Amino acid sequence: MLTLQRFTRRCHLVSVTDAILAHAGRPFPVEPIRTLDAIHLATAEALGDPPALLTIITRDLRVRDNATALGHPVE
């Protein structure tokens, strides 16, 4: 339970704005990219210039390749 509490303290909700949706609609370094993946990556980019205090955690190779190409640390 302590691990889950620690994890939730590190999570933040970010509203998906019109600017994020517009950013998600632009071309990405590795295409094709799925809509929700594009929204997630556009939201990460809206939080600050890489390498912000943000790590993209994924098992999806397209997300991993795009996040890496955009300069985000990936696990």
BALOTOR-354970 format. One record per residue: y, z, x of N, C-alpha, C, CB in turn; residue in three letters. Coordinates in steps of 0.02 Angstrom, whole numbers, padded with zeros to 5 digits. Glycine has a CB too. Layout:
BEGIN
<site n_y="Y" n_z="Z" n_x="X" ca_y="Y" ca_z="Z" ca_x="X" c_y="Y" c_z="Z" c_x="X" cb_y="Y" cb_z="Z" cb_x="X" aa="ALA"/>
...
//
This chain:
BEGIN
<site n_y="-00060" n_z="00000" n_x="00041" ca_y="00000" ca_z="00000" ca_x="00000" c_y="00063" c_z="00000" c_x="00043" cb_y="00000" cb_z="00060" cb_x="-00047" aa="MET"/>
<site n_y="00061" n_z="00035" n_x="00099" ca_y="00119" ca_z="00038" ca_x="00144" c_y="00137" c_z="-00032" c_x="00170" cb_y="00105" cb_z="00085" cb_x="00202" aa="LEU"/>
<site n_y="00087" n_z="-00072" n_x="00185" ca_y="00099" ca_z="-00140" ca_x="00209" c_y="00134" c_z="-00182" c_x="00156" cb_y="00033" cb_z="-00173" cb_x="00230" aa="THR"/>
<site n_y="00113" n_z="-00176" n_x="00094" ca_y="00144" ca_z="-00213" ca_x="00039" c_y="00216" c_z="-00190" c_x="00029" cb_y="00104" cb_z="-00204" cb_x="-00025" aa="LEU"/>
<site n_y="00229" n_z="-00127" n_x="00033" ca_y="00298" ca_z="-00101" ca_x="00026" c_y="00342" c_z="-00127" c_x="00083" cb_y="00298" cb_z="-00025" cb_x="00025" aa="GLN"/>
<site n_y="00316" n_z="-00128" n_x="00143" ca_y="00354" ca_z="-00154" ca_x="00200" c_y="00369" c_z="-00229" c_x="00190" cb_y="00315" cb_z="-00142" cb_x="00266" aa="ARG"/>
<site n_y="00319" n_z="-00265" n_x="00166" ca_y="00327" ca_z="-00336" ca_x="00153" c_y="00381" c_z="-00349" c_x="00100" cb_y="00261" cb_z="-00368" cb_x="00131" aa="PHE"/>
<site n_y="00379" n_z="-00313" n_x="00045" ca_y="00427" ca_z="-00325" ca_x="-00009" c_y="00498" c_z="-00307" c_x="00012" cb_y="00409" cb_z="-00284" cb_x="-00071" aa="THR"/>
<site n_y="00506" n_z="-00259" n_x="00058" ca_y="00574" ca_z="-00244" ca_x="00083" c_y="00601" c_z="-00301" c_x="00124" cb_y="00572" cb_z="-00179" cb_x="00125" aa="ARG"/>
<site n_y="00558" n_z="-00342" n_x="00152" ca_y="00580" ca_z="-00398" ca_x="00194" c_y="00592" c_z="-00462" c_x="00154" cb_y="00529" cb_z="-00411" cb_x="00248" aa="ARG"/>
<site n_y="00575" n_z="-00461" n_x="00090" ca_y="00583" ca_z="-00521" ca_x="00048" c_y="00650" c_z="-00520" c_x="00012" cb_y="00525" cb_z="-00525" cb_x="-00003" aa="CYS"/>
<site n_y="00678" n_z="-00579" n_x="00005" ca_y="00742" ca_z="-00586" ca_x="-00031" c_y="00737" c_z="-00644" c_x="-00079" cb_y="00801" cb_z="-00596" cb_x="00019" aa="HIS"/>
<site n_y="00765" n_z="-00636" n_x="-00138" ca_y="00768" ca_z="-00690" ca_x="-00186" c_y="00830" c_z="-00732" c_x="-00173" cb_y="00767" cb_z="-00664" cb_x="-00259" aa="LEU"/>
<site n_y="00822" n_z="-00796" n_x="-00175" ca_y="00878" ca_z="-00842" ca_x="-00164" c_y="00881" c_z="-00888" c_x="-00225" cb_y="00871" cb_z="-00883" cb_x="-00098" aa="VAL"/>
<site n_y="00940" n_z="-00892" n_x="-00255" ca_y="00948" ca_z="-00936" ca_x="-00313" c_y="00947" c_z="-01009" c_x="-00290" cb_y="01015" cb_z="-00921" cb_x="-00350" aa="SER"/>
<site n_y="00914" n_z="-01050" n_x="-00330" ca_y="00913" ca_z="-01121" ca_x="-00315" c_y="00975" c_z="-01152" c_x="-00348" cb_y="00845" cb_z="-01155" cb_x="-00342" aa="VAL"/>
<site n_y="01022" n_z="-01170" n_x="-00307" ca_y="01086" ca_z="-01197" ca_x="-00331" c_y="01084" c_z="-01273" c_x="-00335" cb_y="01143" cb_z="-01175" cb_x="-00284" aa="THR"/>
<site n_y="01135" n_z="-01301" n_x="-00365" ca_y="01141" ca_z="-01374" ca_x="-00367" c_y="01144" c_z="-01404" c_x="-00297" cb_y="01202" cb_z="-01395" cb_x="-00407" aa="ASP"/>
<site n_y="01177" n_z="-01368" n_x="-00251" ca_y="01182" ca_z="-01392" ca_x="-00182" c_y="01113" c_z="-01394" c_x="-00149" cb_y="01230" cb_z="-01348" cb_x="-00141" aa="ALA"/>
<site n_y="01072" n_z="-01343" n_x="-00162" ca_y="01005" ca_z="-01342" ca_x="-00133" c_y="00963" c_z="-01399" c_x="-00162" cb_y="00970" cb_z="-01275" cb_x="-00146" aa="ILE"/>
<site n_y="00969" n_z="-01410" n_x="-00228" ca_y="00931" ca_z="-01465" ca_x="-00259" c_y="00953" c_z="-01532" c_x="-00231" cb_y="00941" cb_z="-01464" cb_x="-00336" aa="LEU"/>
<site n_y="01018" n_z="-01541" n_x="-00221" ca_y="01043" ca_z="-01603" ca_x="-00192" c_y="01016" c_z="-01612" c_x="-00121" cb_y="01121" cb_z="-01605" cb_x="-00191" aa="ALA"/>
<site n_y="01015" n_z="-01557" n_x="-00083" ca_y="00989" ca_z="-01560" ca_x="-00014" c_y="00914" c_z="-01575" c_x="-00014" cb_y="01003" cb_z="-01492" cb_x="00022" aa="HIS"/>
<site n_y="00879" n_z="-01550" n_x="-00063" ca_y="00807" ca_z="-01563" ca_x="-00068" c_y="00792" c_z="-01636" c_x="-00084" cb_y="00775" cb_z="-01518" cb_x="-00121" aa="ALA"/>
<site n_y="00840" n_z="-01671" n_x="-00113" ca_y="00831" ca_z="-01741" ca_x="-00131" c_y="00842" c_z="-01790" c_x="-00074" cb_y="00876" cb_z="-01758" cb_x="-00186" aa="GLY"/>
<site n_y="00865" n_z="-01765" n_x="-00018" ca_y="00878" ca_z="-01810" ca_x="00039" c_y="00813" c_z="-01824" c_x="00075" cb_y="00930" cb_z="-01779" cb_x="00087" aa="ARG"/>
<site n_y="00811" n_z="-01875" n_x="00117" ca_y="00751" ca_z="-01888" ca_x="00156" c_y="00735" c_z="-01832" c_x="00205" cb_y="00758" cb_z="-01955" cb_x="00194" aa="PRO"/>
<site n_y="00672" n_z="-01819" n_x="00215" ca_y="00649" ca_z="-01769" ca_x="00263" c_y="00617" c_z="-01805" c_x="00322" cb_y="00599" cb_z="-01720" cb_x="00230" aa="PHE"/>
<site n_y="00612" n_z="-01771" n_x="00379" ca_y="00583" ca_z="-01803" ca_x="00439" c_y="00513" c_z="-01830" c_x="00428" cb_y="00583" cb_z="-01754" cb_x="00496" aa="PRO"/>
<site n_y="00472" n_z="-01795" n_x="00389" ca_y="00403" ca_z="-01816" ca_x="00377" c_y="00395" c_z="-01829" c_x="00302" cb_y="00351" cb_z="-01763" cb_x="00402" aa="VAL"/>
<site n_y="00385" n_z="-01891" n_x="00285" ca_y="00376" ca_z="-01909" ca_x="00214" c_y="00305" c_z="-01932" c_x="00203" cb_y="00426" cb_z="-01965" cb_x="00193" aa="GLU"/>
<site n_y="00276" n_z="-01926" n_x="00145" ca_y="00308" ca_z="-01899" ca_x="00085" c_y="00307" c_z="-01823" c_x="00087" cb_y="00274" cb_z="-01925" cb_x="00021" aa="PRO"/>
<site n_y="00355" n_z="-01792" n_x="00051" ca_y="00357" ca_z="-01720" ca_x="00044" c_y="00358" c_z="-01705" c_x="-00031" cb_y="00419" cb_z="-01689" cb_x="00080" aa="ILE"/>
<site n_y="00321" n_z="-01655" n_x="-00051" ca_y="00319" ca_z="-01636" ca_x="-00122" c_y="00384" c_z="-01602" c_x="-00142" cb_y="00259" cb_z="-01590" cb_x="-00136" aa="ARG"/>
<site n_y="00401" n_z="-01606" n_x="-00206" ca_y="00464" ca_z="-01580" ca_x="-00232" c_y="00474" c_z="-01506" c_x="-00216" cb_y="00467" cb_z="-01591" cb_x="-00306" aa="THR"/>
<site n_y="00425" n_z="-01464" n_x="-00232" ca_y="00433" ca_z="-01393" ca_x="-00220" c_y="00438" c_z="-01376" c_x="-00146" cb_y="00376" cb_z="-01354" cb_x="-00252" aa="LEU"/>
<site n_y="00402" n_z="-01414" n_x="-00105" ca_y="00407" ca_z="-01404" ca_x="-00033" c_y="00478" c_z="-01421" c_x="-00009" cb_y="00355" cb_z="-01447" cb_x="00005" aa="ASP"/>
<site n_y="00506" n_z="-01475" n_x="-00035" ca_y="00574" ca_z="-01495" ca_x="-00016" c_y="00624" c_z="-01442" c_x="-00038" cb_y="00592" cb_z="-01563" cb_x="-00048" aa="ALA"/>
<site n_y="00614" n_z="-01413" n_x="-00097" ca_y="00659" ca_z="-01359" ca_x="-00120" c_y="00653" c_z="-01298" c_x="-00075" cb_y="00643" cb_z="-01340" cb_x="-00194" aa="ILE"/>
<site n_y="00592" n_z="-01280" n_x="-00057" ca_y="00583" ca_z="-01223" ca_x="-00012" c_y="00618" c_z="-01234" c_x="00055" cb_y="00508" cb_z="-01209" cb_x="-00001" aa="HIS"/>
<site n_y="00609" n_z="-01292" n_x="00085" ca_y="00639" ca_z="-01306" ca_x="00150" c_y="00715" c_z="-01312" c_x="00144" cb_y="00610" cb_z="-01371" cb_x="00179" aa="LEU"/>
<site n_y="00740" n_z="-01341" n_x="00091" ca_y="00812" ca_z="-01346" ca_x="00081" c_y="00842" c_z="-01276" c_x="00072" cb_y="00829" cb_z="-01390" cb_x="00020" aa="ALA"/>
<site n_y="00806" n_z="-01232" n_x="00038" ca_y="00830" ca_z="-01164" ca_x="00030" c_y="00831" c_z="-01128" c_x="00098" cb_y="00785" cb_z="-01126" cb_x="-00019" aa="THR"/>
<site n_y="00780" n_z="-01138" n_x="00138" ca_y="00778" ca_z="-01107" ca_x="00205" c_y="00838" c_z="-01132" c_x="00246" cb_y="00712" cb_z="-01124" cb_x="00241" aa="ALA"/>
<site n_y="00853" n_z="-01196" n_x="00241" ca_y="00909" ca_z="-01223" ca_x="00279" c_y="00976" c_z="-01195" c_x="00254" cb_y="00910" cb_z="-01299" cb_x="00274" aa="GLU"/>
<site n_y="00980" n_z="-01180" n_x="00190" ca_y="01042" ca_z="-01153" ca_x="00162" c_y="01056" c_z="-01082" c_x="00186" cb_y="01039" cb_z="-01154" cb_x="00086" aa="ALA"/>
<site n_y="01005" n_z="-01049" n_x="00211" ca_y="01013" ca_z="-00980" ca_x="00235" c_y="01046" c_z="-00975" c_x="00303" cb_y="00947" cb_z="-00945" cb_x="00236" aa="LEU"/>
<site n_y="01051" n_z="-01031" n_x="00339" ca_y="01084" ca_z="-01030" ca_x="00403" c_y="01053" c_z="-01079" c_x="00451" cb_y="01081" cb_z="-00961" cb_x="00433" aa="GLY"/>
<site n_y="01088" n_z="-01090" n_x="00505" ca_y="01064" ca_z="-01137" ca_x="00555" c_y="01002" c_z="-01110" c_x="00589" cb_y="01119" cb_z="-01151" cb_x="00608" aa="ASP"/>
<site n_y="00952" n_z="-01152" n_x="00599" ca_y="00893" ca_z="-01130" ca_x="00636" c_y="00913" c_z="-01113" c_x="00707" cb_y="00838" cb_z="-01185" cb_x="00636" aa="PRO"/>
<site n_y="00882" n_z="-01068" n_x="00740" ca_y="00830" ca_z="-01025" ca_x="00712" c_y="00860" c_z="-00962" c_x="00681" cb_y="00779" cb_z="-01006" cb_x="00766" aa="PRO"/>
<site n_y="00871" n_z="-00964" n_x="00617" ca_y="00893" ca_z="-00904" ca_x="00582" c_y="00838" c_z="-00852" c_x="00584" cb_y="00913" cb_z="-00921" cb_x="00508" aa="ALA"/>
<site n_y="00852" n_z="-00795" n_x="00559" ca_y="00800" ca_z="-00742" ca_x="00558" c_y="00753" c_z="-00757" c_x="00501" cb_y="00832" cb_z="-00672" cb_x="00550" aa="LEU"/>
<site n_y="00720" n_z="-00814" n_x="00507" ca_y="00676" ca_z="-00839" ca_x="00455" c_y="00620" c_z="-00877" c_x="00488" cb_y="00715" cb_z="-00883" cb_x="00404" aa="LEU"/>
<site n_y="00560" n_z="-00863" n_x="00467" ca_y="00501" ca_z="-00899" ca_x="00491" c_y="00467" c_z="-00931" c_x="00431" cb_y="00452" cb_z="-00853" cb_x="00530" aa="THR"/>
<site n_y="00452" n_z="-00995" n_x="00436" ca_y="00416" ca_z="-01029" ca_x="00383" c_y="00342" c_z="-01015" c_x="00393" cb_y="00430" cb_z="-01108" cb_x="00384" aa="ILE"/>
<site n_y="00310" n_z="-00986" n_x="00342" ca_y="00239" ca_z="-00972" ca_x="00345" c_y="00204" c_z="-01019" c_x="00297" cb_y="00223" cb_z="-00897" cb_x="00327" aa="ILE"/>
<site n_y="00160" n_z="-01061" n_x="00323" ca_y="00127" ca_z="-01111" ca_x="00282" c_y="00060" c_z="-01130" c_x="00312" cb_y="00171" cb_z="-01173" cb_x="00275" aa="THR"/>
<site n_y="00018" n_z="-01156" n_x="00268" ca_y="-00045" ca_z="-01186" ca_x="00290" c_y="-00044" c_z="-01261" c_x="00278" cb_y="-00105" cb_z="-01154" cb_x="00253" aa="ARG"/>
<site n_y="00011" n_z="-01285" n_x="00251" ca_y="00019" ca_z="-01356" ca_x="00234" c_y="00048" c_z="-01394" c_x="00294" cb_y="00064" cb_z="-01365" cb_x="00172" aa="ASP"/>
<site n_y="00013" n_z="-01445" n_x="00316" ca_y="00034" ca_z="-01481" ca_x="00376" c_y="00101" c_z="-01517" c_x="00366" cb_y="-00018" cb_z="-01532" cb_x="00397" aa="LEU"/>
<site n_y="00113" n_z="-01544" n_x="00306" ca_y="00177" ca_z="-01579" ca_x="00294" c_y="00236" c_z="-01530" c_x="00297" cb_y="00176" cb_z="-01614" cb_x="00226" aa="ARG"/>
<site n_y="00226" n_z="-01471" n_x="00268" ca_y="00279" ca_z="-01420" ca_x="00271" c_y="00289" c_z="-01398" c_x="00343" cb_y="00262" cb_z="-01359" cb_x="00226" aa="VAL"/>
<site n_y="00233" n_z="-01386" n_x="00378" ca_y="00237" ca_z="-01366" ca_x="00449" c_y="00274" c_z="-01419" c_x="00491" cb_y="00166" cb_z="-01355" cb_x="00477" aa="ARG"/>
<site n_y="00256" n_z="-01482" n_x="00483" ca_y="00287" ca_z="-01535" ca_x="00522" c_y="00361" c_z="-01542" c_x="00507" cb_y="00251" cb_z="-01601" cb_x="00510" aa="ASP"/>
<site n_y="00379" n_z="-01538" n_x="00443" ca_y="00450" ca_z="-01542" ca_x="00424" c_y="00489" c_z="-01482" c_x="00449" cb_y="00456" cb_z="-01548" cb_x="00348" aa="ASN"/>
<site n_y="00463" n_z="-01422" n_x="00440" ca_y="00497" ca_z="-01362" ca_x="00462" c_y="00508" c_z="-01364" c_x="00538" cb_y="00458" cb_z="-01299" cb_x="00442" aa="ALA"/>
<site n_y="00457" n_z="-01384" n_x="00575" ca_y="00463" ca_z="-01390" ca_x="00647" c_y="00516" c_z="-01441" c_x="00666" cb_y="00395" cb_z="-01409" cb_x="00678" aa="THR"/>
<site n_y="00516" n_z="-01499" n_x="00633" ca_y="00565" ca_z="-01552" ca_x="00647" c_y="00636" c_z="-01529" c_x="00631" cb_y="00548" cb_z="-01615" cb_x="00607" aa="ALA"/>
<site n_y="00642" n_z="-01484" n_x="00582" ca_y="00708" ca_z="-01458" ca_x="00564" c_y="00730" c_z="-01398" c_x="00606" cb_y="00708" cb_z="-01437" cb_x="00491" aa="LEU"/>
<site n_y="00685" n_z="-01377" n_x="00652" ca_y="00703" ca_z="-01325" ca_x="00700" c_y="00685" c_z="-01254" c_x="00679" cb_y="00775" cb_z="-01327" cb_x="00712" aa="GLY"/>
<site n_y="00644" n_z="-01246" n_x="00626" ca_y="00624" ca_z="-01180" ca_x="00604" c_y="00561" c_z="-01157" c_x="00640" cb_y="00613" cb_z="-01179" cb_x="00528" aa="HIS"/>
<site n_y="00558" n_z="-01092" n_x="00656" ca_y="00495" ca_z="-01066" ca_x="00681" c_y="00442" c_z="-01068" c_x="00625" cb_y="00503" cb_z="-00994" cb_x="00709" aa="PRO"/>
<site n_y="00380" n_z="-01083" n_x="00643" ca_y="00328" ca_z="-01090" ca_x="00593" c_y="00267" c_z="-01049" c_x="00614" cb_y="00309" cb_z="-01165" cb_x="00583" aa="VAL"/>
<site n_y="00237" n_z="-01017" n_x="00566" ca_y="00173" ca_z="-00983" ca_x="00578" c_y="00123" c_z="-01008" c_x="00528" cb_y="00180" cb_z="-00906" cb_x="00573" aa="GLU"/>
//
